């Protein structure tokens, strides 16, 4: 799991407390999609609703670079 993926999972947990892999996925590692420099994290909550968080990979790289 990348640092950005871990941050998205932490953010989702902070918002919803308990999260679960989306649909028929059997682990969170299968709940990420990458498209045009963005990382999307799909997950479900206890009420079986699906949620999506999106982060920009370039923003993450810039944050990790020393000033």
Jmol script that loads the backbone (N, CA, C; Angstrom):
load data "model"
ATOM      1  N   UNK A   1       0.847  -1.172   0.000  1.00  0.00           N
ATOM      2  CA  UNK A   1       0.000   0.000   0.000  1.00  0.00           C
ATOM      3  C   UNK A   1       0.898   1.242   0.000  1.00  0.00           C
ATOM      4  N   UNK A   2       0.548   2.187  -0.838  1.00  0.00           N
ATOM      5  CA  UNK A   2       1.334   3.418  -0.913  1.00  0.00           C
ATOM      6  C   UNK A   2       0.948   4.361   0.229  1.00  0.00           C
ATOM      7  N   UNK A   3       1.779   5.367   0.436  1.00  0.00           N
ATOM      8  CA  UNK A   3       1.498   6.368   1.467  1.00  0.00           C
ATOM      9  C   UNK A   3       0.193   7.093   1.178  1.00  0.00           C
ATOM     10  N   UNK A   4      -0.034   7.412  -0.082  1.00  0.00           N
ATOM     11  CA  UNK A   4      -1.262   8.111  -0.452  1.00  0.00           C
ATOM     12  C   UNK A   4      -2.490   7.234  -0.205  1.00  0.00           C
ATOM     13  N   UNK A   5      -2.401   5.964  -0.540  1.00  0.00           N
ATOM     14  CA  UNK A   5      -3.517   5.053  -0.276  1.00  0.00           C
ATOM     15  C   UNK A   5      -3.805   4.969   1.221  1.00  0.00           C
ATOM     16  N   UNK A   6      -2.752   4.891   2.028  1.00  0.00           N
ATOM     17  CA  UNK A   6      -2.928   4.839   3.481  1.00  0.00           C
ATOM     18  C   UNK A   6      -3.578   6.121   3.995  1.00  0.00           C
ATOM     19  N   UNK A   7      -3.188   7.265   3.436  1.00  0.00           N
ATOM     20  CA  UNK A   7      -3.798   8.534   3.853  1.00  0.00           C
ATOM     21  C   UNK A   7      -5.287   8.572   3.496  1.00  0.00           C
ATOM     22  N   UNK A   8      -5.642   8.068   2.334  1.00  0.00           N
ATOM     23  CA  UNK A   8      -7.053   8.028   1.945  1.00  0.00           C
ATOM     24  C   UNK A   8      -7.847   7.122   2.881  1.00  0.00           C
ATOM     25  N   UNK A   9      -7.276   5.986   3.242  1.00  0.00           N
ATOM     26  CA  UNK A   9      -7.958   5.090   4.183  1.00  0.00           C
ATOM     27  C   UNK A   9      -8.114   5.751   5.548  1.00  0.00           C
ATOM     28  N   UNK A  10      -7.074   6.457   6.008  1.00  0.00           N
ATOM     29  CA  UNK A  10      -7.165   7.165   7.288  1.00  0.00           C
ATOM     30  C   UNK A  10      -8.255   8.235   7.243  1.00  0.00           C
ATOM     31  N   UNK A  11      -8.322   8.939   6.118  1.00  0.00           N
ATOM     32  CA  UNK A  11      -9.338   9.979   5.956  1.00  0.00           C
ATOM     33  C   UNK A  11     -10.740   9.365   5.989  1.00  0.00           C
ATOM     34  N   UNK A  12     -10.913   8.258   5.293  1.00  0.00           N
ATOM     35  CA  UNK A  12     -12.221   7.593   5.267  1.00  0.00           C
ATOM     36  C   UNK A  12     -12.619   7.122   6.662  1.00  0.00           C
ATOM     37  N   UNK A  13     -11.674   6.588   7.404  1.00  0.00           N
ATOM     38  CA  UNK A  13     -11.949   6.123   8.764  1.00  0.00           C
ATOM     39  C   UNK A  13     -12.284   7.290   9.685  1.00  0.00           C
ATOM     40  N   UNK A  14     -11.623   8.421   9.483  1.00  0.00           N
ATOM     41  CA  UNK A  14     -11.913   9.606  10.297  1.00  0.00           C
ATOM     42  C   UNK A  14     -13.332  10.121  10.034  1.00  0.00           C
ATOM     43  N   UNK A  15     -13.781   9.984   8.801  1.00  0.00           N
ATOM     44  CA  UNK A  15     -15.124  10.452   8.440  1.00  0.00           C
ATOM     45  C   UNK A  15     -16.204   9.477   8.897  1.00  0.00           C
ATOM     46  N   UNK A  16     -15.985   8.185   8.664  1.00  0.00           N
ATOM     47  CA  UNK A  16     -17.053   7.188   8.855  1.00  0.00           C
ATOM     48  C   UNK A  16     -16.808   6.177   9.965  1.00  0.00           C
ATOM     49  N   UNK A  17     -15.684   6.252  10.631  1.00  0.00           N
ATOM     50  CA  UNK A  17     -15.330   5.349  11.725  1.00  0.00           C
ATOM     51  C   UNK A  17     -15.063   3.927  11.240  1.00  0.00           C
ATOM     52  N   UNK A  18     -16.085   3.227  10.765  1.00  0.00           N
ATOM     53  CA  UNK A  18     -15.899   1.850  10.277  1.00  0.00           C
ATOM     54  C   UNK A  18     -16.119   1.818   8.773  1.00  0.00           C
ATOM     55  N   UNK A  19     -15.125   1.300   8.054  1.00  0.00           N
ATOM     56  CA  UNK A  19     -15.234   1.171   6.602  1.00  0.00           C
ATOM     57  C   UNK A  19     -14.956  -0.268   6.201  1.00  0.00           C
ATOM     58  N   UNK A  20     -15.455  -0.623   5.014  1.00  0.00           N
ATOM     59  CA  UNK A  20     -15.337  -1.985   4.525  1.00  0.00           C
ATOM     60  C   UNK A  20     -14.987  -1.950   3.044  1.00  0.00           C
ATOM     61  N   UNK A  21     -14.338  -2.998   2.541  1.00  0.00           N
ATOM     62  CA  UNK A  21     -14.077  -3.049   1.094  1.00  0.00           C
ATOM     63  C   UNK A  21     -15.382  -2.969   0.309  1.00  0.00           C
ATOM     64  N   UNK A  22     -15.307  -2.370  -0.817  1.00  0.00           N
ATOM     65  CA  UNK A  22     -16.463  -2.130  -1.665  1.00  0.00           C
ATOM     66  C   UNK A  22     -16.918  -3.403  -2.383  1.00  0.00           C
ATOM     67  N   UNK A  23     -18.203  -3.608  -2.447  1.00  0.00           N
ATOM     68  CA  UNK A  23     -18.842  -4.661  -3.231  1.00  0.00           C
ATOM     69  C   UNK A  23     -18.263  -6.039  -2.923  1.00  0.00           C
ATOM     70  N   UNK A  24     -17.847  -6.746  -3.953  1.00  0.00           N
ATOM     71  CA  UNK A  24     -17.337  -8.108  -3.779  1.00  0.00           C
ATOM     72  C   UNK A  24     -15.831  -8.147  -3.534  1.00  0.00           C
ATOM     73  N   UNK A  25     -15.216  -7.003  -3.325  1.00  0.00           N
ATOM     74  CA  UNK A  25     -13.769  -6.959  -3.066  1.00  0.00           C
ATOM     75  C   UNK A  25     -13.482  -7.626  -1.727  1.00  0.00           C
ATOM     76  N   UNK A  26     -12.402  -8.378  -1.670  1.00  0.00           N
ATOM     77  CA  UNK A  26     -12.084  -9.071  -0.423  1.00  0.00           C
ATOM     78  C   UNK A  26     -10.951  -8.408   0.344  1.00  0.00           C
ATOM     79  N   UNK A  27     -10.541  -7.225  -0.075  1.00  0.00           N
ATOM     80  CA  UNK A  27      -9.520  -6.476   0.646  1.00  0.00           C
ATOM     81  C   UNK A  27      -9.428  -5.057   0.119  1.00  0.00           C
ATOM     82  N   UNK A  28      -8.952  -4.160   0.960  1.00  0.00           N
ATOM     83  CA  UNK A  28      -8.872  -2.758   0.560  1.00  0.00           C
ATOM     84  C   UNK A  28      -7.894  -2.528  -0.591  1.00  0.00           C
ATOM     85  N   UNK A  29      -6.914  -3.401  -0.748  1.00  0.00           N
ATOM     86  CA  UNK A  29      -5.942  -3.225  -1.842  1.00  0.00           C
ATOM     87  C   UNK A  29      -6.615  -3.266  -3.215  1.00  0.00           C
ATOM     88  N   UNK A  30      -7.830  -3.795  -3.284  1.00  0.00           N
ATOM     89  CA  UNK A  30      -8.577  -3.868  -4.536  1.00  0.00           C
ATOM     90  C   UNK A  30      -9.592  -2.736  -4.686  1.00  0.00           C
ATOM     91  N   UNK A  31      -9.528  -1.752  -3.791  1.00  0.00           N
ATOM     92  CA  UNK A  31     -10.513  -0.673  -3.775  1.00  0.00           C
ATOM     93  C   UNK A  31      -9.958   0.658  -4.287  1.00  0.00           C
ATOM     94  N   UNK A  32      -8.816   0.619  -4.962  1.00  0.00           N
ATOM     95  CA  UNK A  32      -8.197   1.839  -5.483  1.00  0.00           C
ATOM     96  C   UNK A  32      -8.190   1.826  -7.003  1.00  0.00           C
ATOM     97  N   UNK A  33      -8.428   2.992  -7.577  1.00  0.00           N
ATOM     98  CA  UNK A  33      -8.376   3.177  -9.024  1.00  0.00           C
ATOM     99  C   UNK A  33      -7.485   4.377  -9.294  1.00  0.00           C
ATOM    100  N   UNK A  34      -6.683   4.297 -10.346  1.00  0.00           N
ATOM    101  CA  UNK A  34      -5.848   5.428 -10.752  1.00  0.00           C
ATOM    102  C   UNK A  34      -6.294   5.884 -12.133  1.00  0.00           C
ATOM    103  N   UNK A  35      -6.412   7.217 -12.277  1.00  0.00           N
ATOM    104  CA  UNK A  35      -6.830   7.768 -13.555  1.00  0.00           C
ATOM    105  C   UNK A  35      -6.327   9.204 -13.669  1.00  0.00           C
ATOM    106  N   UNK A  36      -5.578   9.481 -14.697  1.00  0.00           N
ATOM    107  CA  UNK A  36      -5.107  10.829 -15.003  1.00  0.00           C
ATOM    108  C   UNK A  36      -4.486  11.527 -13.797  1.00  0.00           C
ATOM    109  N   UNK A  37      -3.603  10.840 -13.097  1.00  0.00           N
ATOM    110  CA  UNK A  37      -2.892  11.441 -11.975  1.00  0.00           C
ATOM    111  C   UNK A  37      -3.665  11.509 -10.681  1.00  0.00           C
ATOM    112  N   UNK A  38      -4.817  10.882 -10.637  1.00  0.00           N
ATOM    113  CA  UNK A  38      -5.634  10.876  -9.425  1.00  0.00           C
ATOM    114  C   UNK A  38      -5.734   9.446  -8.885  1.00  0.00           C
ATOM    115  N   UNK A  39      -5.833   9.350  -7.576  1.00  0.00           N
ATOM    116  CA  UNK A  39      -6.059   8.066  -6.919  1.00  0.00           C
ATOM    117  C   UNK A  39      -7.446   8.114  -6.305  1.00  0.00           C
ATOM    118  N   UNK A  40      -8.268   7.151  -6.647  1.00  0.00           N
ATOM    119  CA  UNK A  40      -9.638   7.062  -6.144  1.00  0.00           C
ATOM    120  C   UNK A  40      -9.732   5.884  -5.178  1.00  0.00           C
ATOM    121  N   UNK A  41     -10.352   6.100  -4.052  1.00  0.00           N
ATOM    122  CA  UNK A  41     -10.561   5.058  -3.044  1.00  0.00           C
ATOM    123  C   UNK A  41     -12.050   4.853  -2.856  1.00  0.00           C
ATOM    124  N   UNK A  42     -12.501   3.655  -3.223  1.00  0.00           N
ATOM    125  CA  UNK A  42     -13.907   3.272  -3.104  1.00  0.00           C
ATOM    126  C   UNK A  42     -14.060   2.400  -1.866  1.00  0.00           C
ATOM    127  N   UNK A  43     -15.079   2.677  -1.059  1.00  0.00           N
ATOM    128  CA  UNK A  43     -15.294   1.864   0.142  1.00  0.00           C
ATOM    129  C   UNK A  43     -16.768   1.927   0.544  1.00  0.00           C
ATOM    130  N   UNK A  44     -17.166   0.975   1.370  1.00  0.00           N
ATOM    131  CA  UNK A  44     -18.530   0.932   1.890  1.00  0.00           C
ATOM    132  C   UNK A  44     -18.524   1.262   3.373  1.00  0.00           C
ATOM    133  N   UNK A  45     -19.691   1.690   3.860  1.00  0.00           N
ATOM    134  CA  UNK A  45     -19.885   1.920   5.286  1.00  0.00           C
ATOM    135  C   UNK A  45     -20.873   0.883   5.810  1.00  0.00           C
ATOM    136  N   UNK A  46     -21.122   0.922   7.107  1.00  0.00           N
ATOM    137  CA  UNK A  46     -21.980  -0.095   7.736  1.00  0.00           C
ATOM    138  C   UNK A  46     -23.368  -0.177   7.125  1.00  0.00           C
ATOM    139  N   UNK A  47     -23.868   0.928   6.592  1.00  0.00           N
ATOM    140  CA  UNK A  47     -25.207   0.921   5.991  1.00  0.00           C
ATOM    141  C   UNK A  47     -25.190   0.442   4.534  1.00  0.00           C
ATOM    142  N   UNK A  48     -24.064  -0.109   4.100  1.00  0.00           N
ATOM    143  CA  UNK A  48     -23.878  -0.660   2.754  1.00  0.00           C
ATOM    144  C   UNK A  48     -23.884   0.408   1.656  1.00  0.00           C
ATOM    145  N   UNK A  49     -23.686   1.666   2.019  1.00  0.00           N
ATOM    146  CA  UNK A  49     -23.581   2.697   0.989  1.00  0.00           C
ATOM    147  C   UNK A  49     -22.114   2.823   0.564  1.00  0.00           C
ATOM    148  N   UNK A  50     -21.917   3.160  -0.680  1.00  0.00           N
ATOM    149  CA  UNK A  50     -20.576   3.274  -1.250  1.00  0.00           C
ATOM    150  C   UNK A  50     -20.141   4.733  -1.252  1.00  0.00           C
ATOM    151  N   UNK A  51     -18.870   4.942  -0.935  1.00  0.00           N
ATOM    152  CA  UNK A  51     -18.295   6.283  -0.867  1.00  0.00           C
ATOM    153  C   UNK A  51     -17.010   6.315  -1.696  1.00  0.00           C
ATOM    154  N   UNK A  52     -16.617   7.525  -2.070  1.00  0.00           N
ATOM    155  CA  UNK A  52     -15.429   7.714  -2.896  1.00  0.00           C
ATOM    156  C   UNK A  52     -14.634   8.902  -2.385  1.00  0.00           C
ATOM    157  N   UNK A  53     -13.336   8.695  -2.213  1.00  0.00           N
ATOM    158  CA  UNK A  53     -12.409   9.788  -1.916  1.00  0.00           C
ATOM    159  C   UNK A  53     -11.396   9.838  -3.057  1.00  0.00           C
ATOM    160  N   UNK A  54     -11.022  11.046  -3.451  1.00  0.00           N
ATOM    161  CA  UNK A  54     -10.087  11.223  -4.562  1.00  0.00           C
ATOM    162  C   UNK A  54      -8.943  12.121  -4.109  1.00  0.00           C
ATOM    163  N   UNK A  55      -7.722  11.749  -4.482  1.00  0.00           N
ATOM    164  CA  UNK A  55      -6.545  12.560  -4.164  1.00  0.00           C
ATOM    165  C   UNK A  55      -5.684  12.681  -5.417  1.00  0.00           C
ATOM    166  N   UNK A  56      -4.972  13.774  -5.506  1.00  0.00           N
ATOM    167  CA  UNK A  56      -4.085  14.040  -6.628  1.00  0.00           C
ATOM    168  C   UNK A  56      -2.688  13.522  -6.292  1.00  0.00           C
ATOM    169  N   UNK A  57      -2.161  12.624  -7.120  1.00  0.00           N
ATOM    170  CA  UNK A  57      -0.834  12.058  -6.865  1.00  0.00           C
ATOM    171  C   UNK A  57       0.256  13.123  -6.875  1.00  0.00           C
ATOM    172  N   UNK A  58       0.137  14.130  -7.730  1.00  0.00           N
ATOM    173  CA  UNK A  58       1.151  15.177  -7.804  1.00  0.00           C
ATOM    174  C   UNK A  58       1.198  15.989  -6.520  1.00  0.00           C
ATOM    175  N   UNK A  59       0.052  16.268  -5.919  1.00  0.00           N
ATOM    176  CA  UNK A  59       0.027  16.989  -4.649  1.00  0.00           C
ATOM    177  C   UNK A  59       0.786  16.212  -3.581  1.00  0.00           C
ATOM    178  N   UNK A  60       0.625  14.909  -3.573  1.00  0.00           N
ATOM    179  CA  UNK A  60       1.300  14.065  -2.589  1.00  0.00           C
ATOM    180  C   UNK A  60       2.806  14.092  -2.809  1.00  0.00           C
ATOM    181  N   UNK A  61       3.228  14.018  -4.052  1.00  0.00           N
ATOM    182  CA  UNK A  61       4.667  14.041  -4.356  1.00  0.00           C
ATOM    183  C   UNK A  61       5.272  15.366  -3.911  1.00  0.00           C
ATOM    184  N   UNK A  62       4.576  16.465  -4.177  1.00  0.00           N
ATOM    185  CA  UNK A  62       5.071  17.778  -3.771  1.00  0.00           C
ATOM    186  C   UNK A  62       5.173  17.891  -2.252  1.00  0.00           C
ATOM    187  N   UNK A  63       4.236  17.323  -1.530  1.00  0.00           N
ATOM    188  CA  UNK A  63       4.272  17.374  -0.071  1.00  0.00           C
ATOM    189  C   UNK A  63       5.451  16.596   0.486  1.00  0.00           C
ATOM    190  N   UNK A  64       5.874  15.555  -0.211  1.00  0.00           N
ATOM    191  CA  UNK A  64       6.962  14.709   0.269  1.00  0.00           C
ATOM    192  C   UNK A  64       8.334  15.276  -0.060  1.00  0.00           C
ATOM    193  N   UNK A  65       8.406  16.220  -0.990  1.00  0.00           N
ATOM    194  CA  UNK A  65       9.691  16.778  -1.393  1.00  0.00           C
ATOM    195  C   UNK A  65      10.167  17.796  -0.364  1.00  0.00           C
ATOM    196  N   UNK A  66      11.478  17.756  -0.031  1.00  0.00           N
ATOM    197  CA  UNK A  66      11.999  18.752   0.924  1.00  0.00           C
ATOM    198  C   UNK A  66      12.013  20.144   0.315  1.00  0.00           C
ATOM    199  N   UNK A  67      11.859  21.152   1.133  1.00  0.00           N
ATOM    200  CA  UNK A  67      11.873  22.548   0.663  1.00  0.00           C
ATOM    201  C   UNK A  67      13.283  23.033   0.442  1.00  0.00           C
TER     202      UNK A  67
END
end "model"
wireframe off; spacefill off
backbone 0.3
color backbone group
